[in-house]
Amino acid sequence: MRIAVRADAGLLVGSGHVMRTLALASALRARGAAVTFLSRRRDGDMHERIVRDGFAVRRLESETDAGDAWLGASMQSEIAACTRALQAEGGADALVVDHYRLDAAWERAMRPFARRIVVIDDLADRPHDCDLLVDANLGAGEHGRYRELAPGAHLLLGPGYALLREEFREPIRRARPRDGRIERINVFMGSFDRSDETSKVLRALGSLPGAPLRIDVVLPAWAPHGPAVRERCMGKPAIHVYDEAAEMAALFEAADLAVGAGGCAIWERCALGLPSIVLSVADNQRAGAGQCEVAGAALWLGDAAVAGEPAIAAAVEELRRDPRAVAEMSRRARSVCGARSRGFSTDLVAGAVLEAIDART
């Protein structure tokens, strides 16, 4: 069984598309599939990470004069490059696409080379020609919006289908009820953190009164501000900095509170019942963050570019003074994902992909 995955990472597009498709790719490989990534070369493309995880990468060249910086090529070049890659692979039983610039027109062009097309989305802002669509956002099923955007597709909607990495399986199973005390805080503002929100959060936490908290910072050494953050944290025994090789699930499990970006990480934290203060670092993170706040699963401070150090410090201090509210936030976060009651979410998606491939129609 051959699976192709079209996903990019980079300083502009972030790491989430590649990270969540890697989670799905690992689950499909465990079920006997051979998975190849089609991914464009660019700064921060994460191709080394894909290879390190044991998957092949067919690298698509970027065009310096591309009108669409997010895609990195013209649509004509994109379709031609993917066609060549899929032909070289001998076609695919399923093509998984996780990319905000690709829609029904691209998917129709790929139909001759893939038996089934699977879309991973969280924007619901464009039409799709696909057999299966996955959107892990809380409000993904509102107003039946995908009935118009992806007619005829089988839909997997809501955080119960979040693409979580294998390392989250056991921590979710044993996720502990939290008593609301805050002694250890996790800080993760995304793998690239181009605007250095990590330093802002650390300054805010450093201004808090009382005994120092243990702070676990996750920021790869190769991120733009990774070396500077490490240098500033040297000699501060309460702050521990981890790179991309860190086991995020273990750090989230150990934390009492997270201060972090939205995106994929918001569902990872919810699955473990980790109370969160969220700052959105990209437009596409606002919906998920806002929905989590409405559900009582997180406290959203708005866009990171607007939320300053005083607001972050005040939010943390308010939660420190109210353990019962923190414990309730934890309970609601676990309820949002529902991963423990329905089975591991990535398994559910992988199973649906295989069912789509096996379908006779």
N, C-alpha and C positions, 0 to 999 in steps of 0.2 A: 504494500500500500504506500503510495507516494503522496506526500502533503507538501505544498509550497506555501510559504508565508511571505506576504509583502508588507514590510514594516520598516520604518526609518527611525533613527535617533540622531540627536545632534544638539548643538548649543541653542539653536532656534526652536526645534521641535520637542526637545526634552527627551527623557528616557522611557517614559511610560509605555509607549506603543511597543517597543522592543521587549521591555520587561514582562508585560502581560502576555505577549505572544510567546515568549520563552516559557512561561508557565504552562500554557496550553500545549506547546510543542513537546515539553517533557512528558506531559500526561499522555499525549498521542504516541510518543516513542515507547512508553511503557506498555502500550497496547499493540506494538508491532509495527508502527508506521515509521517510514524514513522521511525525515523532515528537512527541507532545504529553505533557507531564507533568501529572498530577493530584497536587497537593501542598498540604498544609495550611499556612495562615499561622500563624507563631509566631516567637518570638525566635530568630534565627539560621536562618531557613528556607531560605536559599541560593537563593531565587527569582531574585535578580539574577544569580547565577552561571549558573543554568540558561539564562536569557535571553541572557546574554553568550556562552554557548556556541552560541547560535543556535536554541534550542528554545522552543516556546510553552509557557506554563504556565496551566492552569486552576486558580485558587486556591480552595481549600476553606477555609471559615471555621472557626476554632476556637471552642469553647464554653467560657466561663470556668468553668462549673459542671460540666464533664464529669467523670464518675466515673473515667475512665481518662485520666490526664494524658499517657501515652505516645501514645495515639491522638488526644487533643484533642477528642473528640466521643463521643456515644453511638453504638453500633453502628447503631441505626436511622437516625440522622442521617448517619452515614458512608455507608451503603448508598444512602440517598436522594440525597446530594450526588454520589456517583460515578455513579449512574444518570443524573442530569441532565446531568453533564459528558459522559458517553459518548454519550447521545442527541444532545447538541448537536454532537458530533464526527461524527455519522452512524454511530456504532459503530466498532469497531476490528477489524482483521484479527488482531491479537494484543494482549493486555493483559498487560503485565509488572508483577508486584507484588513489591515488596521491603519488607516491613513485618512486624515481629514480632507485631503485634496482629491481623493479618488471616489467616484460615484458611479451611477448606473452606466454612463457612457463607457468608462474604463472596464467595468465588469462585463458589459456586453462584448467588448473587444476580446476579453479573455475567455469567453465561453467555449470557443473551439478547442481550448487547450486544458480545460479543467471540467471534470464531470460535475462537480458541485462547487459553489462559491459560498463562502462563509464570511460575513461582515462583522467586525467588532467596531462598535460606534458608541459615542456618548453625547453626541450633539443633536442628532435628529434634524439636521438642517439641509439635507440633500436626498435625492431619490437613489434607490439601490435596485439592482437586478441580482438578487441573491436567493439562495435556498434556505439559509439559516442566518439569523441576525441576533447578536448578543449585545445588550446594553445594560450595564450593571448599575446605572443610576437609580436612585430611589423613585424618581418620578418618570421612569422610562415608559411606563404603560399608560400615563395620563392621556386622556382624550383620544386614545387609539391612534396616536399620531403615526405609528409605523404602518398602519393599515393602508395609508395613502403613500407613504414613502417607500415601503418594501412590500408591495402587494404579492400575496401568495407565499411569502417566506414564513418559515417556522420561527417564532420569536421566543427568545429567552431573555426576560426582562427583570431587572431588579438586582440588588446586592447579593441575593442568593446564588447568582451566577458570576460573581466577581472572579476574575482569573488570578487566584492566589498561588504562589509558588509552593512547591512540595514541603519546604521547610516550615510552613505554617500548619501542616496537617496535625501533628501531635500537640503543639501548643494550643490549637483550637480545641482539640478533644479534652485537654486538661485545664482549659481556661478557668481561672479562679475568680470567685466573686471578690470584688475589691471593696475594702472598708472605707475608702474615701480619703485616707491619709495620704499626703503628698510629701514624699521624701526623695524621690528619684524621678527626674524629668528627661524625656527623650526629645532631642531636637533634630528634625530632618526636614530641610527646606527644599528637597529635590536633589537629584544626583549632580546637577550642574550648578544650580544656584547662582546664576549669572549676576544678579544684583546684590549678592552677599547679604541676603536676609539673615543668614546664620549669625553673623557678627552682631546684627541689630538685636536678635533674640538673646544672645549671650549677654549683651550689655544690659538689656532689660532684666534678665534673671539676676545679674550681678548687683542690681540696685535694690533687690528685695531685702527687707530687714530680717533679723533673726539668724538662726544657725544656717550655714551654707547647705544648699541642696546638692545631691550628686546629680551631675548632668552628663548624659551620654549624647554626644554629637556624632551624627553620621554624615560624613562629607568626604567623597573620594579625594585622594591626594592629587589626582589629575584634574579635578574641577578647577575652574579659573581662580577661585579664591581659596582652594584647599591648602596650599602651602602657608599662606598668610594666617589662616585660622589656626593651623597647627602651631605656628610660631607664637601667636598671641596666647595660646592655651598652655604653653610650656611653663612649668613651675606652678601650675594651679592644680593641686591634687584632687579637687572635687570634680574636675572636668576631664572626661575621657573621650578621645576622638577616634572614631572607627572609619575605615574606608569602605569601598564597595564590596570587599570580600567579607565584611561582617555579616553575621547571621541576624538579619533584621528581625525575624520572628522572635528570637531569644531576647533581643533588646526591648522589643515592644512588650513582651511577656513580663519582663523584669521591671518595667517602668510603672509609675503610678499616674503619670500625666504625660501627654505629648504636646509639644508645640511644633506644628508642622504645616507643610503645604497640603493642598488637596490632591486631586488625581488618584492614582492607584492606591497610594498609601492610606488614603482615608478609609478605604474598605478593609485594608489589612488591619488597621487599628480597631475598626469596629468589630471585626471577626474575633479579636482577642479581648473585646470589652475594655479597651484602653481609652479613657476619657481624653478628649483632645481640644486644644485651642487651635483653630485653623486659620491660616492666612492664605488666600488664593494668590498664586504667582503667575497664573495664566487665565485668560478669559474663559476657557473651557472648564476651569475648576469651580467657577462660581455656583453653577447649578447644584453639583453634588454637595458642596460645603453648605449652601443655604438649606438644602433639603435635610441634611444631617442635623442642622441646628433646629429646624422646625420639629424634627423627630425627637429632639432632646438628647441626641447622641454626640453632640459636639457644640462648642461655642465658636462661632464664626466672627472674626473681627474685620471681615471685608478683605479688600485687596491689600497685599503686602506693601505695595507702593504708598498706600495711604495710612495704614496702621503704624503708628510710631511706637517708640520704646515705652512711653508712659502708659499707653493703652494695653500693651502686652503685659507689663508689670502689674497693672491694676487687675487685669483678668486673672493672672496667676494668684495674686494675693487674695482676691475675692474667693476663689475656689479653695485656697488653703484654709480659709476661715469657715468653710462650710462642707465638711466631709460628707454629710448626708447627701448634699446635692451632687457631689462627685461620684458617690456610690450609685446614685440613681442614673447619672449620665452613663456610667459603665454598664448598668443593666440594660438601658435602652440601646446602647451601641451594639451589644451582643444580640439583642432582639432584632435590630435592623438587618443584620446579615443572615441570621438564621442558619448559619453554616452547620452547626452541630446537629440540628434536628433534621435537616434534609440531606445530609451527606456532604462530603467535601465538594465545594462549588466547582472547582476546576474539573473534577471527575464528571460532574453532570454535563458540563459543556463538551468535554472530550467524547463522552458517550453519545451526545446529540450529533456531533460531527460524524462519527462512525455510522450512526443510524441514517444520516442523510446520504452518506456514500452508498449504503446498502439498499436504500429505497429503490424500488423498481421504476418509479415514474421520474 
